[in-house]
Amino acid sequence: MLANAFRIAVKDLSLLWGDKMGLFFVLAFPLIMALFFGSIFGGGGGGTTEMGIAVVDLDGSEASHDFARLLDESNSLWVWSPTEPDTDVPVEVTEELARRKVRAGELTAYIVLPEGYGGDGPFAGFGAEIRVGIDPSRQAEAGYLRGLLMEASFRRFQDLFTNPDAMAEEIDKLITDVDEWNVDPAQKTVFKGFFGAWKDFLQKVDPDVYGQSPGNAGAADDQLLDAGTGAAEDENAVRGGFSPVTIEIEEVIREGSNPRSAFEISFPQAMMWAVIGTCATFAVTLVRERKEGTLLRLRVAPHPAGVILAGKAFACFSTCVGSLALLTVIGHLVFGMRIESYGLYALGICCTGVCFAGIMMAITTLGTTEEAVGGAGWGVLIIAAMLGGGMVPLLVMPQWMTSLSMLSPVRWAVFSLEGAVWRGLTFEQLLPAYAVLLGVGIVAFALGVWVFRWREG
């Protein structure tokens, strides 16, 4: 029976070799996608969606809490707030925990507010250094995130100057602290006079007038820093020559395991089009053989339905694995793509092949004509590709769609390959992706076999 299944698989592979358009979608189209997205990532790109981040507050001051609150209130950021399982008890976000979440691709970046961020005096938090760890595959969002951090810093600065009472309290502290300064007594008198005049000004000025700067600063602040454009061009974005914080961005990856080029990021993504093209091509063959009478001859041979379907699934699996292997060789020799773990990479390719071979069997039962199966198949696969980041990069998706992408096998397949190419993930970290791919493949194959036997009798 295995020999018969193997012969059926060889027959299907030979038919694919003669289908030039099918070969185009299996081999050439993924290369085009790799070049396209590689160019986008290499050029920086941009994003306008909510980004998942973690805030690591090592300072625990009022100023750091206030800054974290402003980030959480941003419409462009989603701040991760973990809790204990089955409870609402919050979990402390440590830098190591945040780093693991970013390394695993679950968050875009983490923000570290270091000890001493709050400082002393009315300008607590200004001039501090903020460290940012970001997923290397999300570099297109680095400049955008930098702009959002600058915006939050400027908003703290604005809130400070639009609250005269709070400023007056801080000025009282400054006046008291002047006595401790190591300066000439005459200079202390000058500073106390200046701070006293400043406090007197705050007590007399209309707060509504005080909260506005010339040219309607309130409106200007709503358009503060077009995040991701000017901020991406300057190491520390400034307004009027003033930078409220220093932002240091570093890639979050295991030491020695970061993408050397944009193509190491784009190739695993583009490879999905090889398996998608293979899946769509083989899904139509069963319908075509039923129409041409080949399926009837195979059944009369006689070949049990399980042998026929196993042969076709093996042919699809072999083509998926072969095309991914060939694209890997091209990526390595032409574009310098390296592989951190060949064993995990091979396992990821095999799990991806099983997944899409099973999906092929399910798709082939969606209709009784080539047109119906072809249209439905491409519709299902394109949606899976869009949700999984194969067509539309995840960085431009809204948060709800990013969460929905977890249902797409394309996302798990990309993650399984990335984990072995440059993320430097372990087998335990990649095990969920392998499990999802194998589970989807087995369930989809079983469903396809059941429907096929029900139709064929």
C-alpha positions in Angstrom: 0.0 0.0 0.0 2.9 2.3 0.8 4.3 1.6 -2.6 1.0 2.5 -4.3 0.8 5.7 -2.3 4.4 6.5 -3.3 3.6 6.0 -7.0 0.6 8.3 -6.8 2.7 10.9 -5.2 5.4 10.6 -8.0 2.6 10.9 -10.6 1.3 14.2 -8.9 4.8 15.6 -8.7 5.4 15.0 -12.4 2.2 16.7 -13.2 3.3 19.7 -11.1 6.6 19.8 -12.9 4.7 20.2 -16.2 2.5 23.0 -14.8 4.6 26.1 -15.4 2.1 28.4 -13.7 2.0 26.2 -10.7 5.8 26.2 -10.5 5.8 30.0 -10.7 3.7 30.2 -7.5 5.7 27.5 -5.8 9.2 28.9 -6.5 9.3 32.3 -8.3 6.5 34.2 -6.5 8.1 33.6 -3.0 11.4 35.1 -4.3 9.5 38.2 -5.5 7.9 38.5 -2.1 11.2 38.1 -0.3 12.8 40.9 -2.4 9.8 43.1 -1.9 9.5 42.9 1.9 13.3 42.7 2.2 13.5 46.1 0.5 10.8 47.5 2.8 12.5 46.3 6.0 15.9 47.5 4.7 14.5 50.9 4.0 13.1 51.4 7.4 9.4 51.5 6.6 6.9 52.8 9.1 3.9 51.8 11.1 0.7 53.3 12.4 -0.8 50.7 14.6 -0.9 49.9 18.3 2.3 48.3 19.5 2.5 45.9 22.3 5.1 47.0 24.8 6.2 46.3 28.4 7.2 49.1 30.8 9.9 48.1 33.3 9.8 50.7 36.1 13.1 50.4 38.1 12.6 53.8 39.7 9.2 53.4 41.3 8.9 57.2 41.6 5.9 59.5 41.0 7.5 60.7 37.8 8.1 57.2 36.4 4.5 56.2 37.3 3.3 59.3 35.5 5.3 58.6 32.4 4.1 55.0 32.3 0.5 56.2 32.6 1.0 58.5 29.7 2.3 55.6 27.6 -0.7 53.5 28.6 -3.1 56.3 27.6 -1.6 56.5 24.1 -3.9 55.3 21.3 -0.8 53.9 19.5 0.5 51.7 22.3 -0.7 48.7 24.2 1.0 48.3 27.5 1.3 44.7 28.7 0.0 44.3 32.3 0.5 40.6 33.3 -1.4 39.1 36.2 -1.2 35.8 38.2 -3.0 32.9 36.5 -6.7 32.8 37.3 -6.4 36.0 39.5 -6.2 39.7 39.0 -3.0 40.0 41.1 -0.5 42.0 39.0 2.9 40.5 38.3 6.0 42.7 38.5 7.4 43.3 35.1 11.1 42.7 35.3 13.6 43.4 32.5 14.3 39.7 32.0 10.6 38.9 31.8 10.0 41.7 29.3 13.0 40.6 27.3 11.7 37.1 27.0 8.3 38.3 25.7 10.0 40.5 23.1 12.4 37.7 22.1 9.5 35.3 21.6 7.8 37.9 19.4 4.8 38.4 21.7 5.7 42.1 22.3 7.2 44.6 20.0 9.5 46.3 22.6 10.0 47.0 26.2 10.8 50.4 27.9 13.2 50.6 30.9 12.8 53.6 33.3 16.1 53.3 35.2 16.7 54.0 38.9 17.0 57.8 39.4 14.6 58.5 36.6 12.4 60.7 38.9 15.3 62.7 40.3 14.6 65.7 42.4 13.0 69.1 41.9 10.2 70.3 39.6 11.7 68.7 36.4 11.9 65.2 37.7 12.3 62.8 34.8 13.7 65.3 32.3 17.1 64.6 31.0 17.0 60.9 32.1 18.0 58.1 29.8 15.4 55.6 28.7 16.4 52.3 27.4 14.3 50.5 24.7 14.7 46.9 23.7 13.0 46.1 20.4 12.4 43.0 18.3 14.9 43.2 15.4 12.2 42.2 12.9 10.2 45.3 14.0 12.9 47.9 13.2 10.4 49.6 10.9 8.6 50.6 14.1 11.7 51.8 16.1 11.5 55.4 14.9 7.7 55.4 15.4 8.2 54.2 19.0 10.9 56.8 19.6 8.5 59.6 18.6 5.8 58.3 20.9 8.3 58.3 23.8 9.3 61.8 23.0 5.6 62.8 22.8 4.9 61.4 26.3 8.0 63.2 27.7 6.8 66.5 26.2 3.3 66.0 27.5 4.7 65.6 31.0 6.6 68.8 30.5 3.4 70.5 29.3 1.3 69.1 32.2 3.9 70.5 34.6 3.7 74.0 33.2 -0.1 74.0 33.0 -0.5 73.2 36.8 0.5 76.4 38.6 -0.3 74.9 42.1 2.0 71.9 41.6 4.8 74.2 40.3 4.4 76.5 43.3 4.9 73.5 45.6 8.1 72.5 43.8 9.4 76.1 43.8 9.0 76.2 47.6 11.2 73.1 47.7 13.7 74.8 45.5 13.8 77.9 47.8 14.4 75.7 50.8 17.2 73.7 49.0 19.0 76.9 48.0 20.4 77.2 51.6 22.2 73.9 51.0 23.8 75.0 47.8 27.6 75.5 47.8 27.5 79.0 46.3 28.2 82.5 47.4 25.5 83.8 49.9 24.9 86.7 47.5 24.1 84.3 44.7 21.7 82.4 47.0 19.8 85.7 47.6 19.6 86.1 43.8 18.2 82.6 43.3 15.7 83.0 46.1 14.5 86.3 44.6 14.1 84.7 41.2 12.2 81.7 42.6 10.1 83.9 44.7 9.2 86.1 41.7 8.4 82.9 39.7 6.0 81.8 42.5 4.4 85.2 42.7 3.8 85.1 38.9 2.1 81.7 39.2 -0.2 82.9 41.9 -1.4 85.9 39.9 -1.6 84.6 36.3 -4.8 83.2 34.9 -4.3 79.4 34.6 -6.1 79.3 31.3 -3.7 81.9 29.9 -0.8 80.2 31.5 -1.6 76.9 29.9 -1.3 78.4 26.5 1.9 79.4 24.7 2.0 81.9 21.8 0.5 80.4 18.6 -2.0 78.2 20.5 0.5 75.6 21.9 -2.4 73.4 23.1 -3.2 72.6 19.5 0.4 72.3 18.6 0.9 69.7 21.3 -1.8 67.6 19.8 0.3 67.3 16.7 3.5 66.9 18.7 6.2 65.0 16.8 4.9 63.1 13.8 6.1 59.8 15.4 8.2 57.7 13.2 9.3 60.4 10.7 11.4 63.1 12.2 12.0 61.1 15.3 13.4 58.3 13.2 15.9 60.6 11.5 17.4 62.1 14.7 19.0 60.0 17.4 17.2 62.1 20.0 14.2 64.0 18.6 13.9 67.5 19.9 11.6 70.5 19.7 13.2 73.8 19.5 16.6 72.3 20.4 15.3 70.7 23.6 15.3 67.0 24.2 13.5 66.0 27.4 15.0 62.5 27.5 17.8 60.4 26.0 16.5 57.3 24.3 18.8 54.4 23.7 17.4 51.6 21.4 18.9 48.1 21.4 17.9 44.9 19.6 16.5 42.2 21.9 18.0 38.9 20.8 20.4 36.3 22.2 24.0 37.4 22.0 25.4 36.6 18.6 21.9 35.9 17.2 20.5 38.9 15.4 19.5 39.3 11.7 22.5 40.4 9.7 20.3 41.7 6.9 16.7 42.5 6.2 16.5 39.3 4.0 16.9 37.1 7.1 13.6 38.6 8.3 11.8 38.7 4.9 12.8 35.2 3.7 10.9 33.1 6.2 7.9 35.3 5.6 8.2 35.0 1.8 8.7 31.2 2.0 5.1 30.9 3.1 4.0 31.8 -0.4 5.8 28.6 -1.6 3.6 26.4 0.7 0.5 28.5 -0.1 1.1 28.0 -3.9 1.8 24.3 -3.4 -1.3 23.9 -1.3 -3.6 25.7 -3.8 -2.1 23.8 -6.7 -2.5 20.3 -5.2 -6.0 21.1 -3.9 -7.3 21.4 -7.5 -5.7 18.2 -8.8 -8.1 15.9 -6.9 -11.1 17.7 -8.5 -9.5 17.7 -11.9 -8.8 13.9 -11.7 -12.4 13.3 -10.7 -13.5 15.3 -13.7 -11.1 13.6 -16.1 -11.9 10.1 -14.8 -8.4 9.5 -13.3 -9.8 9.2 -9.8 -12.3 6.6 -11.0 -9.5 4.5 -12.6 -7.4 4.7 -9.4 -10.4 3.5 -7.4 -11.0 0.6 -9.8 -7.3 -0.4 -9.8 -8.2 -0.9 -6.9 -6.6 1.6 -4.6 -8.3 2.3 -1.3 -9.4 5.9 -0.7 -6.8 6.1 2.2 -4.0 5.2 -0.2 -5.0 7.7 -2.8 -5.3 10.5 -0.3 -2.1 9.6 1.5 -0.3 9.7 -1.9 -1.6 13.1 -2.7 -0.8 14.4 0.8 2.7 13.0 0.6 3.2 14.7 -2.8 2.0 18.0 -1.3 4.2 17.6 1.7 7.3 16.7 -0.4 6.8 19.7 -2.6 6.4 22.0 0.4 9.6 20.7 2.0 11.5 20.7 -1.3 10.5 24.2 -2.3 11.4 25.5 1.2 14.7 23.7 1.1 15.5 25.2 -2.4 14.5 28.7 -1.2 16.7 28.2 1.8 19.7 27.4 -0.4 19.0 30.5 -2.6 18.6 32.7 0.5 21.9 31.4 1.9 24.0 31.6 -1.2 22.5 34.8 -2.8 21.3 36.8 0.2 23.5 35.6 3.0 20.7 34.1 5.1 22.2 32.1 7.9 20.6 29.4 10.1 21.2 29.3 13.8 19.9 25.7 14.3 19.7 23.4 11.4 17.9 20.8 13.4 15.1 23.2 14.6 15.0 24.7 11.1 14.4 21.2 9.5 11.8 20.4 12.1 10.0 23.7 11.4 10.0 22.9 7.7 8.6 19.4 8.3 5.9 20.7 10.6 5.0 23.4 8.1 4.8 20.7 5.3 2.5 18.5 7.5 0.3 21.5 8.3 -0.3 22.7 4.7 -0.6 19.1 3.3 -3.5 18.7 5.7 -5.0 22.0 4.8 -4.7 21.0 1.1 -6.9 17.9 1.9 -9.5 20.1 3.6 -9.5 22.7 0.8 -10.0 20.1 -1.9 -13.4 19.2 -0.4 -14.7 22.8 -0.5 -16.3 22.3 -4.0 -16.9 19.9 -6.8 -15.4 21.9 -9.7 -11.9 23.2 -10.3 -13.2 26.8 -10.3 -15.0 26.4 -7.0 -12.0 24.7 -5.3 -9.5 27.1 -6.8 -11.4 30.2 -5.8 -12.3 29.0 -2.3 -8.8 27.6 -1.8 -7.0 30.9 -2.7 -9.6 32.8 -0.7 -8.9 30.8 2.5 -5.1 30.8 2.0 -4.9 34.6 1.2 -6.8 35.4 4.4 -4.5 33.1 6.3 -1.5 34.9 4.7 -2.9 38.3 5.5 -3.6 37.5 9.1 -0.3 35.7 9.5 1.9 38.5 8.1 2.6 36.9 4.8 0.9 39.6 2.7 0.3 42.6 5.1 3.2 43.0 7.7 1.9 42.6 11.3 3.3 46.1 12.2 0.5 47.8 10.2 -2.3 45.7 11.7 -4.6 47.1 14.5 -4.3 45.3 17.8 -7.4 43.3 17.4 -6.2 41.9 14.1 -2.8 41.1 15.5 -4.5 39.0 18.2 -6.6 37.4 15.5 -3.4 36.5 13.6 -2.7 33.8 16.3 -5.3 31.7 14.5 -3.4 31.7 11.3 -1.1 28.8 10.6 1.0 31.1 8.5 2.1 33.1 11.5 3.1 30.0 13.4 5.0 28.7 10.4 6.9 32.0 10.0 7.7 32.0 13.7 9.0 28.4 13.6 11.4 29.3 10.8 12.5 32.6 12.3 13.2 30.9 15.6 15.8 28.8 14.0 17.1 31.4 11.5 18.0 34.3 13.7 15.9 34.5 16.9 18.1 31.9 18.6 15.1 30.2 20.3 15.2 26.8 22.0 13.1 23.7 21.2 11.0 24.4 24.3 10.2 28.0 23.1 9.3 26.7 19.6 7.4 23.7 20.8 4.0 25.6 20.8 4.5 26.5 17.2 5.3 23.0 16.2 2.3 21.7 18.1 -0.1 24.1 16.4 1.3 23.3 12.9 1.0 19.5 13.5 -2.4 19.8 15.1 -3.8 21.9 12.3 -2.4 19.6 9.7 -3.7 16.4 11.3 -7.2 17.8 12.0 -7.5 19.3 8.5 -6.3 16.0 6.9 -8.8 14.0 8.9 -11.6 16.3 8.0 -10.7 16.1 4.3 -10.6 12.3 4.3 -13.9 12.1 6.1 -15.6 14.4 3.5 -14.0 12.6 0.6 -15.2 9.2 1.8 -18.6 10.6 2.4 -18.8 12.0 -1.1 -17.3 9.1 -2.9 -19.1 6.4 -0.9 
